[in-house]
Each structure stands twice: as structure tokens, then as C-alpha cells.
Amino acid sequence: MRRLSPWLGLAALAVVATCSAPSLGRDEPTVAVDVDAPSALVPRIRAAVLSELGMHLDPVALRRVEVMVEERTLTVSYLGPTGASVRRTVERPEGDDETVETAALLAGNLARDQVGTLLEGLEPAPEPEAMAAPNEKTPEPMLAPQVGAPRSSEAATEPAPGALPLPEPAPDAASAPTFSFAQLSLVWPVAVFPDAQDRSFALDVSALFTRTGALAGVGFYGLGALFHGDEAGVSVAGIATYRQGDLLGLGIAGLAQVSEGRWMRGIAISGLANVDVLHDEGTELRGVEVAGVANAVVEVEGVQIGGVANVAREAEGLQMAGVANVAEEVSGFQLAVAANVARRLDGLQMSAGTNVAELVTGAQLAVGSNHADIVSGLQVSSGVNTAGYVDGLQVGMVNVAKRVSGAQVGLINVAEENDGTAVGLVNIAGNGDIQVATWAAMSSLTNIGAKMRVGPVFVLPAFGYHPLGDGVIRARVGVGAHIPIDPVFLEILPDYAYAYPLQPRDGEAERMGHHEAALTARVGYQVSEMFGFFGGAGVHFDVTQSVEDGSADVRPELAAGVLLF
């Protein structure tokens, strides 16, 4: 063992030297380019931006250009090595070639504008034997930006038109974070690099807590970590992680993760919560958030999975929660056991409890109830659907709306005005008709029911009694089509009845009920709003008669009656 001691000392010295030395090949300027545009434009824009800046692509570079191409606008952002950012939004050109060229020019202008702003803030070095003129005032120097300052989310003003382009300076050790391969610490600042907040690491390990400028690899933290820049890689923290930059990889925390950056394009998994610090612009999620209790972010273009709740201002992906999802605008899916809440929904809400939205363009599906001010699509519930205006379909046990341009299908349908139709046992609409119908038919001499018509469809629940033979009573319901030719009307009515004899048949020990069906065509005349009459003919079916005799009986049907009120 004594012979190995000198070699162990040399090995330890080599490890320390490797951790302390900056990485090789970092003098070559690199930039990360993120493009949110139609797929055909993404590689063209990225190549044009790299050519304009004269840099090489590096996904984890401290410089970052973000290009967002929308239907009418083009937005380009440039983030410098210190975290300061500038942004400009212009009207999108009509052609794809012009869009690519404009994006590259904006990226170059913003990069040069940020460099010019930094150069203005630097105090010029005094020239030897230089003296100020007698009547000239010596300009007061501006403070240079602080090294390792947290990333700012404020957008800088647009560059002055006609400004001369400034060359991109070489990275300065006083302003750019230093890259070191590895960091080992007990608790900040007890570490190999006490100035870790001004550095970026490929491997970062802390027994308790540390501060790190940026992570471009793997980090393990016993309690937690504070990232002043981006987290690009994999980090695991026992309790919590706070990042002032962007998440571009996988972040795992025992309790919570808090993000202050502009983008979350990775996976955040926390035992308690994932939270966005709500500054002016907020954080956009384009990855996956998984939390045991709740997720809160400004914009979602990915997936939020929360044990209790998910909260977002804009959701363009998927929200899944054990209790509730809450968002102002949803262009995607909300899935919850208890409730989904959105101000504007352009997609799908599914819940075992309640779905609530002001404006729905899509579908609300619930076991319990759905509530919306305006629905352009579908409401389906096993319980109650309520809406102000429906341009589509309501299907539920009870459907209630102020105005319907479509259909209501349920046990009870209620609307102040229905320009479509309603199908149910009870249909009530302000512009519909409710009449008492009484008629005689060959199968049942006396019948009385309520004819409820909304649009071209009417429902007729009724009771009938046939005194001849066994003295049969019938509970019946029919759903028919009404064709008005004022004052004449035509109707097709299929109906179903359960017939129950009041007296047993000869030789039978007990009475046996049976099922009946009928199809009749009727012609009527509405004399006034209070009175009308009709008559018709059709066919009547006795589907089953008794246990012993299961044959069907088919016979003609004639009917005539009056409408009151």
C-alpha cells in the first residue's frame, strides 16, 4: 500500500485539475436556435439565422435565438450570455422566402443591438496624457451589467432604425459564465468552485444545497439547487429546485420545482407541485409536468398531470387532474375526476363531476353536469346540461338552455327558444306547442295524453283504456314528425305501449301484460289555437301476449281525436 501512495496523490491532483480547467474548444462562438414555425420552415429559418450570425449551432449554448412564426406575426428574441434579452415582433411577410429572410435579419439586428447596448454601458479606458477640453464635460460612465445576474424576462425596446451594425465581440470572461466540467460541494459556497453562480457545469453534485449558473449535463442535489441560467440535462433534487432560466431537459424534485424562465421544454416531475413565477410574460410549457398535488404555469403546449389540480392561463395540449383543471383558454383536452373550468374552450372537456366554461367550441362530456354560456358543439351528461346558447347538441337526463339552434335529447328538455328540435319525455320551449290530445282507436277506445312539439318533432306520452274483452289499460309514448301546411298538418307517429289486462283470460290463473307497438299516419286541421282535430290509419302489433302464447298479432289500426289548448 505504501508503494501506491504517490500514484494516488497524482491521480487526485489530475482530477482537481480537470474540474478546474475550462473546456476546450469554447472560443468558437455558438448559439442555440429554437424555431416555432410550420415544419417546412424550421430547418430553413435555423440555417438562415446561423448564417446571418456567423455562429455554429449548440442546443445548450448560453446565447439563444427564439423565432416564433404565427399566422400574422413574426417574433424574434435574442438572449445573450448574461441572460439579458431583446425582442421584436413584426408583421409576417406573405411568402415563405421573405419570412425566412426577415427572421434571419431580425436575429442579426437584435444580436448587434444587444451588443451595442452593452458597449454603451462599459466605461472606456482612459488614454495616457489625455485631458478634457476646457469647456467640455466628462461623460459619466454607466454601470456595466452584473455578472451572473438573474435572467430578465422584460423585452427590450426595438433597435433604432438605421443603426450601424456592430460586430459580435468575442466572449468576455467578465460577462460570460465560465464552463467547468464538474462541481462538487457540501453546501454553497463550500465547494470546489465557490463562484458556481458564474459558471456552467456538465456534472454538478451537492450533498445539501448549491447555486449554479447553468447546467449542461447531470446534477444531483441532496436538498435542492438554484439555477441562475438554463437547465439543459437531468437534475435530481431531494426537496426543491428553483430555476431562473429555461428547463430543457428532465427535472425531478421530491417536493417542488419553481421556474422563472420563458420556456419549459422538458419534463418536470415533483412530489408536491410545479409552479411558474407569474411575471409579465410567464413560462410556456412545451413538455410534460407531473406533480403529486398541482401544476401551475402560464401557457401549456404539452401535458400537465396533477394529483389534485392543474392551473394554466392558456392550455394547448392536455391537462389531467385527480380533482380539477383550471384555465382561461383551452385549445386541447381537459380530463378530471371532479371538475374542469375554462373561460374559453376550443377542444374537449371530460369529467366525472362537472365541466364549466363560458365559451365552448368543441365538446363537454361529464357523468355529473356541464355548464356553459355559449356552446358550439356538444354537451353530453348523464345528469344535467345547462347553457345560455347552444348551437349543436345537448344530450343528458335534463337539458336546460336559453336558446337552442340544434337539438336537445334527454328525459327533460327545457329552452326559452328552440330553433331546432327536442326529443324527450318532457319537452318545453317558449316557441313550442303543448296540447292535450284525446282520441279513440281500434286497439284502445279511450286515450288521453300531452302532445309536446318543438320544431318538427313532437312527443306524445299518454294513457289508454279499452273496456271490451279483458279491459286493458295501456301506458304509451310516441315520438312523431309534424309537417305543418297551415291550417292543415300531416303527422307520422310510431308509438310503444305496455298493455295490462284488468281481468284474466279464460283458463288463465293470472293476468299477463304484453307489449304493443303501432305506426299511424294522421291528417289534422287546426281550427284555432285552442282546438283542432285529426284522423288517421296504420298498423298495430301485439308483440307478446303471454308466457304460453308468444306469437305476434298484426292488425289494422284506425284512430281519430281532438287537440285542446
WOMOKA-V967484 format. One line per field, one symbol per residue. phi: phi as a letter, one per 20 degrees, with the letter a starting at -180 (. if undefined). psi: psi as a letter, one per 30 degrees, with the letter a starting at -180 (. if undefined). burial: + if it has 16 or more other ideal C-beta (glycine too) atoms within 10 Angstrom, else -. A space follows every 50 residues. Layout:
BEGIN
phi = ???
psi = ???
burial = ???
END
This chain:
BEGIN
phi = .ffegffffffffffffffeeffemefffcbecdcdbggfegffffffff ffemcdfbgdfffbdddcddfcccdcccdefeofccbbccffffefffff ffffffffffffffffffffeeffffeflecffgddeffefefffffmfg feeeeffffffnfffdffffgdffcefeecfcccbebgdfbgdfeffdcc ceccccfccbdcfadcaccccfdabdeeceddqccccfcbcccedeecbd dccfdbcdcdfeccdbcdccfdbdcdffegendeecbcdccfdbccbfcd cbcdccfdbccbfccdbcdcbfdbdcbfcccrcccbfebccbfcdcrcdc bedcdcbecdcqbdcbfebccbfccdrcccbedcdcbfccdrcdcafccc bebccrbdcafcccbfbcedbbcafcccbfdecccedcbdbfebfcbbad eddcmedcdcebccbdfememedcdcbcccdddecgeebdbdcebcbddc fecfffndfbfcfbecbbccdccccefbfdbbbbbabacccefcdaffcd feddbfccbbacddm
psi = eeffeeeeeeeeeeeeeeefklllgffkklkkjkkjlkeffeeeeeeeee eefhllkjfglekkkkkjjaeflkkkkkklfffkllkkklkkleleeeee eeeeeeeeeeeeeeeeeeeefkkkkkkkgkkklegkkkkkklklkkkgll kkgkkllkkkkgkkkkljllkkfffkkkkkelkkldkkgjlejfhffglk lekjkkedklkkelkhckkkkeealjkfbljjbkkkkedlkkkfaljgbk kkkedlkkkfaekjhbkkkkfdlkkkjiaeelkkjhbkkkkfdlkklekk hbkkjkeelkklekjhbkkklfdlkkkekkibkkkledlkkkekkibkkk kfckkklekkibkkkkedlkklekkibkkkkfckkklekkibkkjlekkk lekkibkkjaekkkkekjgclkjlekkkkegakjlkkklklefjekkkaj jjkjbfklkiklklkjflcfikkkklkkjlkkjkikgllkkkjklkkjkj kfkllkfkflkkllkllljkkkklkjeaffkllllllbkkkjekeleejg lkkkllkkkkalkk.
burial = ------------------+---------+++++++++---++-+++-+++ -++-+--+-++++++++++----+++++++++++++++---+------++ ++++-+++++++++++++--------------------------+-++-+ +++--+--+--------+--+---++++++-++++--+--+++--+++++ ++++++--+++++++++++-++-++++++++++++++-++++++++++++ +++++++++++++++++++++++++++----+++++++++++++++++++ +++++++++++++++++++++-+++++-++++++++-+++++-+++++++ +-+++++-++++++++--++++-++++++++--++++-++++++++-+++ ++++-+++++-++++--+-+++++-++++--++-+-+-+-+-++--+-+- +++++-++++++-+-+---+-+++-+-+++-+------+-+-+-+++-+- +----------+++-+++-+-+-+-+-----+-+-+-+-++++++----- ------+-+-+-+--
END
